[in-house]
Amino acid sequence: MRIFRFTEPLNFMRFKMPALFLSGLLVIASLATITVKGMNWGLDFTGGTVIEVGYRGGVDLSQVRQVLADSGYPDAVVQYFGSSEDVAIRISPREGIDQSTISNQVLTALTVTSSEPIEMRRVEFVGPSVGDELKEQGGLAMLAALIGILLYVTMRFEWRLSVGAVLSLGHDVIITLGLFSLLQLEFDLTVLAAILALIGYSINDTIVVFDRIRESFRKLRDSTVHETINDAVTATLNRTVVTSLTTIIVLIVLFTMGGALIHNFATALLFGIAIGTYSSVFVASSLAVQLGISREDMLPPPPPEKEGEGTEPLL
């Protein structure tokens, strides 16, 4: 499927320095936001109790919060879970109080203050030690993914391209985490899964561009480095746009119709794919250029000379 038809390559490298400057600002701002505001860790990482209750009619969340505050849970996180009749309540661990007691106290308080019957839909308990272990393992999973990708791209491409690919992946992950920190969106295991999926999606996009860059270096012998990269990125632009658009359409459906359980999952992927597409086009290639990639680095080594070749025949 071809959306764009270009008579000559677009000059992407003209925006090399502005793109790197913008990306640097976004990464620094994201790191600062994460440092200052922190992440809104979900129950999977912090531990605690999740209670899902169902009302026969719509319920006002402010009333539920007030009831829980009067019952000794002012820090409870209350939100709709798919509809105005389903409410999810998250409560952090309490020392010396059994978590099953917490769920019973919450249900009793809500039932006493409600004129309609309330149905207990779901109760989940996560211990703080399990949450800390999941947080550590999640961070190690992202680190292992980045190291594995670095090794793979190093074996397949020149080292400047591999460094550019991994730095652009780190760029995508950090900015996505910065968005979650800025908006204080809940970061749980589904969001972690989205981050890992984003790493795979973004590196696939980048490798397609790098494959074409390698081919262009071997084909366009008289072009400069910038002209060669512009030709490669332009040649893959249709594929990049079509892949991103089809993925985004699916994610928009998940975001709008998938319910609260995967809302943050879809949010992370929607934002991450937009950033990943931008980094595949501008950041990864620009970083390789800044690291000094040249045509000689991409050309295959000459075949070894056989014994006797290149010498004068004896008379």
C-alpha positions as CSV (number, residue, x, y, z in Angstrom):
1,M,0.0,0.0,0.0
2,R,1.5,3.3,-1.1
3,I,0.3,6.5,0.5
4,F,3.1,8.9,-0.6
5,R,4.8,9.1,-3.9
6,F,8.0,11.2,-4.0
7,T,9.9,12.2,-7.1
8,E,13.0,12.8,-5.0
9,P,14.1,12.0,-1.4
10,L,12.9,14.2,1.4
11,N,15.6,16.1,3.3
12,F,15.1,14.6,6.8
13,M,18.7,15.2,7.9
14,R,18.0,19.0,7.6
15,F,16.1,18.6,10.9
16,K,18.8,16.5,12.5
17,M,20.0,19.0,15.1
18,P,16.5,20.4,15.9
19,A,15.2,16.8,16.4
20,L,18.2,15.8,18.6
21,F,17.8,19.1,20.6
22,L,14.0,18.5,21.1
23,S,14.6,14.9,22.1
24,G,17.3,15.9,24.6
25,L,14.9,18.4,26.2
26,L,12.1,15.8,26.4
27,V,14.4,13.2,28.0
28,I,15.7,15.7,30.5
29,A,12.2,17.0,31.3
30,S,10.9,13.4,31.7
31,L,13.8,12.4,34.0
32,A,13.2,15.6,36.1
33,T,9.4,14.8,36.3
34,I,10.1,11.2,37.4
35,T,12.6,12.4,40.0
36,V,10.3,15.1,41.4
37,K,6.8,13.6,41.1
38,G,7.7,9.9,41.0
39,M,5.6,7.2,39.5
40,N,2.1,6.4,40.5
41,W,2.8,2.7,41.2
42,G,-0.2,0.5,40.9
43,L,-1.2,-2.2,43.4
44,D,0.9,-4.8,41.6
45,F,4.1,-2.9,42.7
46,T,3.1,-1.3,46.0
47,G,0.9,-4.0,47.5
48,G,-2.5,-3.5,49.1
49,T,-6.1,-4.3,48.4
50,V,-8.3,-3.9,45.3
51,I,-12.0,-4.1,45.9
52,E,-14.5,-3.9,43.0
53,V,-18.1,-3.3,44.0
54,G,-21.2,-3.0,41.9
55,Y,-24.2,-0.7,42.3
56,R,-27.6,-1.2,40.7
57,G,-27.7,2.5,39.8
58,G,-25.1,5.1,39.2
59,V,-23.0,6.2,42.1
60,D,-21.2,9.5,42.9
61,L,-17.5,8.8,43.5
62,S,-17.2,11.8,45.8
63,Q,-19.8,10.2,48.2
64,V,-17.9,6.9,48.1
65,R,-14.6,8.7,48.9
66,Q,-16.3,10.6,51.8
67,V,-17.7,7.4,53.3
68,L,-14.3,5.7,53.1
69,A,-12.5,8.7,54.6
70,D,-15.0,8.7,57.5
71,S,-14.3,4.9,58.0
72,G,-10.6,5.5,58.3
73,Y,-9.4,5.2,54.7
74,P,-8.8,8.8,53.5
75,D,-6.1,7.6,51.1
76,A,-8.3,5.2,49.2
77,V,-8.2,5.6,45.4
78,V,-11.7,5.4,44.0
79,Q,-12.6,5.3,40.3
80,Y,-15.1,4.0,37.9
81,F,-14.4,0.6,36.5
82,G,-15.9,0.5,33.0
83,S,-19.2,2.1,33.9
84,S,-20.8,4.4,36.5
85,E,-22.3,1.3,38.3
86,D,-18.9,-0.4,38.8
87,V,-16.4,1.1,41.2
88,A,-12.8,0.0,41.9
89,I,-11.3,0.9,45.3
90,R,-7.6,0.7,46.0
91,I,-6.3,0.8,49.5
92,S,-2.6,0.7,50.6
93,P,-1.5,-1.9,53.1
94,R,-2.3,-1.2,56.8
95,E,0.1,-2.5,59.5
96,G,-1.5,-4.8,61.9
97,I,-4.7,-5.2,60.0
98,D,-5.5,-8.2,57.9
99,Q,-6.4,-7.4,54.3
100,S,-9.6,-9.5,54.5
101,T,-10.7,-7.4,57.4
102,I,-10.1,-4.2,55.2
103,S,-12.4,-5.5,52.5
104,N,-15.1,-6.5,55.0
105,Q,-14.9,-3.0,56.7
106,V,-15.2,-1.2,53.3
107,L,-18.1,-3.3,52.2
108,T,-19.9,-2.7,55.5
109,A,-19.3,1.0,55.4
110,L,-20.6,1.3,51.8
111,T,-23.6,-0.9,52.5
112,V,-24.7,1.1,55.6
113,T,-24.6,4.4,53.8
114,S,-26.3,3.2,50.6
115,S,-30.0,3.0,50.0
116,E,-29.5,0.2,47.4
117,P,-27.8,-3.2,47.8
118,I,-24.1,-3.4,46.9
119,E,-22.5,-6.4,45.3
120,M,-18.9,-7.4,46.0
121,R,-17.5,-8.3,42.5
122,R,-13.8,-8.8,43.2
123,V,-11.2,-8.6,45.9
124,E,-7.5,-8.9,45.3
125,F,-4.6,-8.8,47.8
126,V,-1.0,-8.1,47.0
127,G,1.7,-8.1,49.7
128,P,4.3,-5.3,49.7
129,S,7.2,-7.8,49.4
130,V,5.6,-9.2,46.2
131,G,5.2,-5.7,44.9
132,D,8.8,-4.8,45.5
133,E,9.9,-8.0,43.8
134,L,7.7,-7.3,40.8
135,K,9.1,-3.7,40.6
136,E,12.7,-5.0,40.6
137,Q,12.0,-7.8,38.1
138,G,10.1,-5.3,35.8
139,G,13.1,-3.0,35.8
140,L,15.5,-5.9,35.1
141,A,13.2,-7.1,32.2
142,M,13.5,-3.7,30.5
143,L,17.2,-3.6,31.1
144,A,17.7,-7.1,29.7
145,A,15.6,-6.3,26.7
146,L,17.7,-3.2,25.9
147,I,21.0,-5.1,26.4
148,G,19.8,-8.0,24.2
149,I,18.8,-5.6,21.4
150,L,22.2,-3.8,21.7
151,L,24.0,-7.1,21.2
152,Y,21.7,-8.2,18.3
153,V,22.0,-4.9,16.4
154,T,25.8,-4.8,17.0
155,M,26.1,-8.3,15.4
156,R,23.8,-7.3,12.5
157,F,24.9,-3.7,11.8
158,E,27.8,-1.4,12.4
159,W,28.3,-0.4,16.0
160,R,27.3,3.3,15.4
161,L,23.9,2.1,14.2
162,S,23.5,-0.2,17.2
163,V,24.3,2.6,19.7
164,G,21.9,4.9,17.8
165,A,19.2,2.2,18.0
166,V,19.5,1.6,21.7
167,L,19.7,5.3,22.6
168,S,16.5,5.9,20.6
169,L,14.8,3.0,22.4
170,G,15.9,4.5,25.8
171,H,14.5,7.8,24.5
172,D,11.1,6.2,23.7
173,V,10.9,4.5,27.1
174,I,12.0,7.5,29.2
175,I,9.6,9.9,27.5
176,T,6.7,7.4,27.9
177,L,7.5,7.0,31.6
178,G,7.7,10.8,31.9
179,L,4.2,11.1,30.5
180,F,2.9,8.6,33.1
181,S,4.7,10.5,35.9
182,L,3.5,13.9,34.7
183,L,-0.2,12.8,34.5
184,Q,0.2,10.5,37.5
185,L,-1.4,7.7,35.5
186,E,-1.3,4.4,37.4
187,F,1.7,2.2,36.4
188,D,0.9,-1.5,36.8
189,L,1.9,-4.7,35.2
190,T,-0.2,-4.1,32.1
191,V,1.7,-0.8,31.5
192,L,5.0,-2.6,32.0
193,A,3.8,-5.1,29.3
194,A,3.0,-2.1,27.1
195,I,6.5,-0.7,27.6
196,L,8.1,-4.0,26.6
197,A,5.8,-4.3,23.6
198,L,6.9,-0.7,22.7
199,I,10.5,-1.7,22.8
200,G,9.9,-4.5,20.3
201,Y,7.8,-2.4,18.0
202,S,10.3,0.5,18.0
203,I,13.3,-1.7,17.3
204,N,11.5,-3.4,14.5
205,D,10.8,0.0,12.9
206,T,14.4,1.1,13.4
207,I,15.9,-2.1,11.9
208,V,13.8,-1.7,8.8
209,V,15.2,1.8,8.3
210,F,18.8,0.6,9.1
211,D,18.5,-2.2,6.5
212,R,17.6,0.3,3.9
213,I,20.4,2.6,5.0
214,R,22.9,-0.2,4.5
215,E,21.5,-1.0,1.1
216,S,21.6,2.7,0.1
217,F,25.2,3.1,1.2
218,R,26.2,0.2,-1.1
219,K,24.0,1.4,-4.0
220,L,24.5,5.2,-4.0
221,R,28.3,5.3,-4.3
222,D,28.5,9.0,-5.3
223,S,26.0,10.4,-2.6
224,T,27.0,12.0,0.7
225,V,26.1,10.4,4.0
226,H,23.1,12.8,4.5
227,E,21.8,12.2,1.0
228,T,22.1,8.4,1.5
229,I,20.2,8.4,4.8
230,N,17.5,10.7,3.3
231,D,17.0,8.3,0.4
232,A,16.7,5.3,2.8
233,V,14.3,7.0,5.2
234,T,12.1,8.3,2.3
235,A,12.0,4.8,0.8
236,T,10.7,3.3,4.1
237,L,8.3,6.1,4.9
238,N,5.3,4.5,3.4
239,R,5.9,1.3,5.3
240,T,6.5,3.2,8.6
241,V,3.3,5.3,8.2
242,V,1.0,2.4,7.2
243,T,2.3,0.2,10.1
244,S,1.9,3.0,12.6
245,L,-1.6,4.0,11.4
246,T,-3.0,0.4,11.4
247,T,-1.6,-0.2,14.9
248,I,-2.9,3.2,16.2
249,I,-6.4,2.4,14.9
250,V,-6.5,-0.9,16.9
251,L,-5.2,0.9,20.0
252,I,-7.8,3.7,19.7
253,V,-10.5,1.0,19.7
254,L,-8.9,-0.6,22.8
255,F,-8.6,2.8,24.5
256,T,-12.2,3.8,23.9
257,M,-14.0,0.4,24.2
258,G,-11.6,-1.8,26.1
259,G,-12.6,-0.7,29.6
260,A,-10.7,0.6,32.5
261,L,-8.6,-2.6,32.9
262,I,-6.5,-1.9,29.7
263,H,-7.0,1.9,29.5
264,N,-3.5,2.7,30.7
265,F,-2.1,-0.2,28.6
266,A,-3.6,1.4,25.4
267,T,-2.4,4.9,26.6
268,A,1.2,3.8,26.9
269,L,1.2,2.1,23.5
270,L,-0.6,5.0,21.7
271,F,1.9,7.6,23.0
272,G,4.8,5.2,22.8
273,I,4.2,4.3,19.1
274,A,3.9,8.0,18.2
275,I,7.3,8.7,19.9
276,G,8.8,5.5,18.5
277,T,7.8,6.4,14.9
278,Y,9.4,9.8,15.4
279,S,12.6,8.4,16.8
280,S,12.9,5.8,14.0
281,V,12.8,8.5,11.4
282,F,14.8,11.2,13.1
283,V,16.6,10.2,16.3
284,A,18.2,6.8,15.5
285,S,19.7,7.8,12.1
286,S,20.7,11.3,13.4
287,L,22.6,9.7,16.3
288,A,24.5,7.4,14.0
289,V,25.5,10.4,11.8
290,Q,26.7,12.3,15.0
291,L,28.7,9.3,15.9
292,G,30.5,9.5,12.6
293,I,29.1,6.8,10.4
294,S,30.5,6.7,6.9
295,R,30.2,4.7,3.7
296,E,33.4,2.8,4.4
297,D,31.8,1.5,7.7
298,M,28.9,0.0,5.8
299,L,30.7,-1.5,2.7
300,P,31.5,-5.2,3.0
301,P,35.2,-6.1,3.4
302,P,37.1,-7.0,0.2
303,P,37.6,-10.7,-0.4
304,P,41.0,-12.1,0.7
305,E,43.5,-12.4,-2.0
306,K,44.4,-15.9,-3.1
307,E,48.0,-17.1,-3.1
308,G,49.7,-16.0,-6.2
309,E,47.3,-13.2,-7.2
310,G,48.7,-9.8,-7.8
311,T,52.2,-11.1,-8.8
312,E,53.9,-10.9,-12.1
313,P,54.1,-14.3,-14.0
314,L,57.5,-15.8,-14.3
315,L,59.1,-16.0,-17.8
